[in-house]
Amino acid sequence: MPRLLQALAGAPQGGAERHFLRLCLALQRAGVEQRVVIRPYPESLDILRAGGIEPVTAPFGGIFDWRTGSILQRQIDDFRPEFALTYMNRASAAMPKGDFLHLGRLGGYYNLKYYRKCDHLVCNTPDIKAHCVRHGFAEDRVHVISNFVEDHADTPPMDRAALDTPAEAPLIFALGRLHENKAFDALLQAVAAVPEAYLWLAGDGPLRHSLERQAGQLGLGGRVRFLGWQHDAAPYFAAADLYVVPSRHEPLGNVVLEGWMHRLPMVAAASQGPRWLIGDGENGLLVPIDDADAMAAALHRLIDDPQMAERLAQNGRRTFETGFTEAVAVRRYLELFDRLLDEAQTAAAS
């Protein structure tokens, strides 16, 4: 098994951060020897420690932060990794050079000036790989390994009564950062046109107060529940009938994978990631970005046609099982590590 140094300069919560924690723990279970460096966020530290990883902390600050480079160099000298896998711009730029292969992981269309020290890039969609190649990386140095989500499909549902939601009402669930990119304003407009449905919205962010205000203006105050950030969203998925991903900008969309994993019929705006993942009418319904009327019409279709809803849900689950499980992702990372080591050894011998 390879020795792997992983570093993330992220926020306390978010999709990239959740994926980082999932991958660290999955590789730990697979027997990979790791050293993990993160910012000192208590919840992330607790999650890693519970999985048997004792993380190292670093500030990952701005241009006057000398400590992070020193901390990373000490880990390199002590741990002697064969690979370093860095997430986000700051961690990738801060990683010192060394006698290892540096892989930068991209979950979005980032400015590649932060990744010029990387030997290889790992992207989570083919379109992000194309972005990297267009901006100067050789195609054979850019690899695609998608995200995965853990399987919590058997989690007991949240009690609807606890959130003042009728048992017989169609229940829509959505989650994500309450940010303009996620287009929850368009979702609220759509739900206003589906008067029999309730919406549970999990997440927090800068638009929380404006979205709550919008819900009131649309007359949705009695049918929308703002749940705040939920580290474990599985009980809310389990309680829902329908799932919506309304994002204007979604490079991949872990949220799509979670909906499939939970066997929910899905409506998604056709942003980058959902457009790649979802076959319209096969494992979900795609609607134009920012089209609340089309979103409402798709929700009505699924409410009015339970057989279609069930077919989409089951097909989504099959898509998840064949391409987006922990086992699939771990196998692809280990295969990549083995191949790159073989190539490096061959090049050194020649």
C-alpha positions as CSV (number, residue, x, y, z in Angstrom):
1,M,0.0,0.0,0.0
2,P,1.3,3.5,-0.8
3,R,2.2,6.1,1.8
4,L,-0.1,9.1,1.2
5,L,0.1,12.6,2.6
6,Q,-3.3,14.4,2.2
7,A,-3.8,18.1,2.8
8,L,-7.0,20.2,2.7
9,A,-7.4,23.9,3.2
10,G,-11.1,24.1,3.4
11,A,-14.1,25.4,5.3
12,P,-15.6,23.9,8.4
13,Q,-18.3,22.3,6.2
14,G,-19.2,21.9,2.6
15,G,-19.2,19.4,-0.2
16,A,-15.4,19.3,-0.9
17,E,-14.8,19.0,2.8
18,R,-17.2,16.1,3.3
19,H,-15.7,14.3,0.3
20,F,-12.2,14.8,1.8
21,L,-13.2,13.2,5.1
22,R,-15.0,10.4,3.3
23,L,-12.0,9.6,1.2
24,C,-9.5,9.7,4.1
25,L,-11.6,7.3,6.1
26,A,-12.2,5.0,3.1
27,L,-8.5,4.8,2.3
28,Q,-7.8,4.1,6.0
29,R,-10.2,1.2,5.9
30,A,-8.5,-0.1,2.8
31,G,-5.1,-0.2,4.6
32,V,-3.5,2.9,3.1
33,E,-0.9,4.5,5.4
34,Q,-1.8,8.2,5.6
35,R,-0.7,11.5,7.1
36,V,-3.5,14.0,7.0
37,V,-3.1,17.8,7.4
38,I,-6.1,20.1,7.8
39,R,-7.2,23.3,9.4
40,P,-8.1,22.8,13.1
41,Y,-11.9,22.5,12.8
42,P,-13.2,20.5,15.8
43,E,-15.9,18.5,14.0
44,S,-13.5,17.4,11.2
45,L,-10.8,16.5,13.7
46,D,-13.4,14.4,15.7
47,I,-14.5,12.6,12.5
48,L,-11.0,11.7,11.5
49,R,-10.0,10.5,15.0
50,A,-13.1,8.4,15.2
51,G,-11.9,6.6,12.1
52,G,-8.4,6.0,13.4
53,I,-6.6,8.9,11.9
54,E,-4.8,11.4,14.1
55,P,-4.7,14.6,11.9
56,V,-2.0,17.3,11.9
57,T,-3.3,20.9,11.9
58,A,-2.0,23.9,9.9
59,P,-3.5,27.4,9.4
60,F,-3.3,27.4,5.6
61,G,-3.3,31.2,5.8
62,G,-2.5,33.9,3.2
63,I,0.8,35.1,1.8
64,F,2.3,35.9,5.2
65,D,1.6,32.4,6.6
66,W,5.0,30.8,7.0
67,R,3.9,28.2,9.5
68,T,1.9,26.0,7.0
69,G,4.9,25.4,4.7
70,S,7.0,24.5,7.7
71,I,4.4,22.1,9.1
72,L,4.1,20.4,5.7
73,Q,7.8,20.1,5.3
74,R,8.1,18.4,8.7
75,Q,5.5,15.9,7.7
76,I,7.3,15.2,4.4
77,D,10.6,14.7,6.2
78,D,9.1,12.5,8.9
79,F,6.6,10.5,6.9
80,R,8.4,10.2,3.6
81,P,5.3,9.9,1.5
82,E,5.2,8.4,-2.0
83,F,2.2,10.6,-2.9
84,A,0.8,13.9,-1.7
85,L,-2.9,14.5,-2.6
86,T,-3.9,18.2,-2.1
87,Y,-7.4,19.7,-2.2
88,M,-8.3,23.3,-2.9
89,N,-6.0,26.1,-4.1
90,R,-4.1,26.9,-0.9
91,A,-3.2,23.4,0.0
92,S,-2.0,22.7,-3.5
93,A,0.1,25.8,-3.7
94,A,1.5,25.4,-0.2
95,M,2.8,21.8,-0.6
96,P,6.6,21.9,-0.8
97,K,8.4,20.0,-3.5
98,G,9.8,16.6,-2.5
99,D,10.7,13.1,-3.5
100,F,7.1,12.1,-4.1
101,L,4.4,12.5,-6.7
102,H,2.1,15.5,-6.0
103,L,-1.5,15.0,-7.1
104,G,-3.8,18.0,-7.0
105,R,-7.5,17.2,-6.7
106,L,-9.9,19.5,-8.5
107,G,-13.7,19.4,-7.8
108,G,-14.3,22.6,-9.8
109,Y,-13.0,24.9,-12.6
110,Y,-10.2,26.4,-10.6
111,N,-7.5,28.8,-11.6
112,L,-4.7,26.4,-12.4
113,K,-1.9,28.8,-11.3
114,Y,-2.2,27.2,-7.9
115,Y,-1.6,23.7,-9.3
116,R,1.6,24.3,-11.4
117,K,3.7,22.4,-8.8
118,C,1.6,19.3,-9.2
119,D,2.9,16.3,-11.1
120,H,-0.7,15.1,-11.8
121,L,-4.2,16.3,-11.4
122,V,-7.3,14.2,-10.3
123,C,-10.6,15.7,-11.5
124,N,-14.0,14.4,-10.5
125,T,-15.6,14.9,-14.0
126,P,-14.4,14.7,-17.6
127,D,-15.4,18.3,-18.2
128,I,-13.1,19.5,-15.4
129,K,-10.3,17.4,-17.0
130,A,-11.0,19.1,-20.3
131,H,-10.7,22.5,-18.5
132,C,-7.3,21.5,-17.2
133,V,-6.1,20.3,-20.6
134,R,-7.3,23.5,-22.2
135,H,-5.2,25.5,-19.7
136,G,-2.0,23.7,-20.4
137,F,-1.8,20.4,-18.5
138,A,-0.8,17.4,-20.6
139,E,-3.7,15.0,-21.0
140,D,-1.8,12.0,-19.7
141,R,-1.2,14.0,-16.4
142,V,-4.9,14.5,-15.8
143,H,-7.1,11.7,-14.5
144,V,-10.8,11.4,-13.7
145,I,-12.0,9.7,-10.5
146,S,-15.5,10.8,-9.4
147,N,-16.6,11.3,-5.9
148,F,-18.5,8.7,-3.9
149,V,-21.0,8.8,-1.1
150,E,-21.4,6.3,1.8
151,D,-24.4,4.0,1.7
152,H,-26.9,5.1,4.3
153,A,-30.0,3.9,2.4
154,D,-31.3,2.0,5.4
155,T,-31.3,4.9,7.9
156,P,-34.7,5.3,9.7
157,P,-36.6,8.4,8.5
158,M,-37.0,11.6,10.5
159,D,-40.4,11.9,12.1
160,R,-42.5,14.2,9.9
161,A,-44.6,15.2,12.9
162,A,-41.5,16.6,14.6
163,L,-41.2,19.1,11.8
164,D,-45.0,19.8,11.6
165,T,-45.3,18.1,8.2
166,P,-48.4,16.1,7.3
167,A,-47.8,12.4,6.8
168,E,-49.8,12.3,3.5
169,A,-48.2,15.4,1.9
170,P,-45.7,15.1,-0.9
171,L,-42.4,15.9,0.7
172,I,-39.6,17.5,-1.3
173,F,-36.0,17.5,0.1
174,A,-33.0,19.6,-1.0
175,L,-29.7,20.4,0.6
176,G,-26.7,22.5,0.1
177,R,-25.0,25.8,1.0
178,L,-27.5,28.6,0.9
179,H,-25.6,30.4,-1.8
180,E,-26.6,32.0,-5.1
181,N,-25.0,29.1,-7.0
182,K,-27.4,26.6,-5.5
183,A,-30.5,28.4,-6.8
184,F,-32.8,27.7,-3.9
185,D,-34.6,30.9,-4.8
186,A,-35.7,29.1,-8.0
187,L,-36.7,26.1,-6.0
188,L,-38.9,28.2,-3.7
189,Q,-40.7,29.6,-6.7
190,A,-41.3,26.1,-8.1
191,V,-42.6,24.8,-4.7
192,A,-45.0,27.8,-4.7
193,A,-46.6,26.3,-7.8
194,V,-46.9,22.8,-6.2
195,P,-49.4,23.8,-3.5
196,E,-49.9,20.3,-2.1
197,A,-46.1,19.8,-1.4
198,Y,-43.9,20.6,1.6
199,L,-40.2,21.4,1.3
200,W,-37.4,20.5,3.8
201,L,-34.3,22.5,3.0
202,A,-31.1,21.5,4.8
203,G,-28.1,23.9,4.7
204,D,-26.9,27.2,5.8
205,G,-25.1,30.1,4.2
206,P,-25.2,33.8,3.3
207,L,-28.7,33.7,1.8
208,R,-30.5,32.1,4.6
209,H,-32.4,35.3,5.7
210,S,-33.2,36.3,2.2
211,L,-34.6,32.8,1.4
212,E,-36.7,32.8,4.5
213,R,-38.0,36.2,3.5
214,Q,-38.8,35.0,0.0
215,A,-40.6,32.0,1.4
216,G,-42.8,34.3,3.4
217,Q,-43.5,36.6,0.4
218,L,-44.5,33.5,-1.7
219,G,-46.9,32.4,1.0
220,L,-44.7,29.3,1.7
221,G,-44.2,29.9,5.4
222,G,-46.4,27.0,6.4
223,R,-44.9,24.6,3.9
224,V,-41.1,25.1,4.1
225,R,-38.8,24.0,6.9
226,F,-35.3,25.5,7.0
227,L,-33.3,22.8,8.7
228,G,-29.8,24.5,9.0
229,W,-26.6,22.6,8.4
230,Q,-27.0,18.8,8.9
231,H,-23.9,16.7,9.0
232,D,-26.1,13.6,8.9
233,A,-28.8,14.3,6.3
234,A,-29.8,10.6,5.9
235,P,-32.9,10.7,8.1
236,Y,-34.2,13.6,6.0
237,F,-33.6,11.8,2.8
238,A,-35.3,8.7,4.2
239,A,-38.4,10.8,5.1
240,A,-38.8,12.5,1.7
241,D,-40.7,11.5,-1.4
242,L,-38.9,13.7,-4.0
243,Y,-35.5,15.2,-4.2
244,V,-34.4,18.4,-6.1
245,V,-31.0,19.7,-7.1
246,P,-31.7,23.2,-8.5
247,S,-28.1,24.5,-8.8
248,R,-27.1,27.1,-11.3
249,H,-23.5,25.9,-11.0
250,E,-22.6,22.4,-9.8
251,P,-19.3,21.0,-11.1
252,L,-20.2,17.4,-10.1
253,G,-22.8,17.3,-7.4
254,N,-22.3,15.0,-4.5
255,V,-25.9,15.8,-3.8
256,V,-26.9,13.9,-7.0
257,L,-25.1,10.8,-5.8
258,E,-26.8,11.1,-2.4
259,G,-30.2,11.2,-3.9
260,W,-29.5,8.1,-6.0
261,M,-28.1,6.3,-3.0
262,H,-31.3,7.0,-1.0
263,R,-33.5,5.8,-3.9
264,L,-35.3,9.1,-4.4
265,P,-36.8,10.3,-7.7
266,M,-34.8,13.4,-8.6
267,V,-35.4,16.6,-10.4
268,A,-32.2,18.6,-11.3
269,A,-31.3,21.7,-13.1
270,A,-29.0,20.9,-16.1
271,S,-25.8,22.5,-14.7
272,Q,-22.4,20.9,-15.5
273,G,-22.3,17.9,-13.1
274,P,-26.0,16.9,-13.1
275,R,-26.0,17.2,-16.9
276,W,-23.1,14.7,-17.1
277,L,-24.5,12.3,-14.4
278,I,-28.2,12.2,-15.2
279,G,-29.9,10.7,-18.2
280,D,-33.1,12.7,-18.5
281,G,-36.0,10.3,-18.0
282,E,-33.7,7.4,-17.1
283,N,-32.4,8.1,-13.6
284,G,-33.8,11.6,-13.0
285,L,-35.5,14.5,-14.7
286,L,-33.4,17.5,-16.0
287,V,-34.9,20.9,-16.4
288,P,-33.3,24.2,-17.7
289,I,-31.3,26.2,-15.2
290,D,-33.3,29.0,-13.5
291,D,-36.6,27.7,-14.9
292,A,-39.0,27.5,-11.9
293,D,-42.0,26.7,-14.1
294,A,-40.2,23.7,-15.7
295,M,-39.1,22.5,-12.2
296,A,-42.6,22.8,-10.9
297,A,-43.9,20.8,-13.9
298,A,-41.3,18.1,-13.3
299,L,-42.4,17.8,-9.7
300,H,-46.0,17.6,-10.7
301,R,-45.1,14.7,-13.2
302,L,-43.4,12.7,-10.4
303,I,-46.2,13.4,-7.9
304,D,-48.9,12.4,-10.5
305,D,-47.0,9.4,-11.8
306,P,-45.8,7.2,-9.0
307,Q,-44.6,4.5,-11.4
308,M,-42.3,6.9,-13.2
309,A,-41.0,8.1,-9.8
310,E,-40.3,4.6,-8.7
311,R,-38.5,3.7,-12.0
312,L,-36.3,6.8,-11.8
313,A,-35.5,6.0,-8.2
314,Q,-34.5,2.4,-8.9
315,N,-32.4,3.3,-11.9
316,G,-30.7,6.0,-9.9
317,R,-29.8,3.5,-7.2
318,R,-28.3,1.2,-9.9
319,T,-26.3,4.0,-11.3
320,F,-24.9,4.7,-7.8
321,E,-24.0,1.0,-7.2
322,T,-22.1,0.6,-10.4
323,G,-20.1,3.8,-10.4
324,F,-20.2,5.9,-7.2
325,T,-19.7,3.7,-4.2
326,E,-16.8,3.7,-1.8
327,A,-15.4,0.4,-3.2
328,V,-15.4,1.8,-6.7
329,A,-13.6,5.0,-5.8
330,V,-11.0,3.3,-3.6
331,R,-10.2,0.8,-6.3
332,R,-9.7,3.6,-8.8
333,Y,-7.4,5.5,-6.5
334,L,-5.3,2.5,-5.7
335,E,-5.1,1.6,-9.4
336,L,-3.9,5.1,-10.2
337,F,-1.3,5.0,-7.4
338,D,0.0,1.7,-8.7
339,R,0.2,2.9,-12.3
340,L,2.0,6.1,-11.4
341,L,4.5,4.3,-9.2
342,D,5.2,1.8,-12.0
343,E,5.7,4.6,-14.5
344,A,8.0,6.5,-12.1
345,Q,10.1,3.4,-11.5
346,T,10.3,2.6,-15.2
347,A,11.4,6.1,-16.0
348,A,14.0,6.1,-13.2
349,A,15.4,2.8,-14.5
350,S,15.7,4.0,-18.1
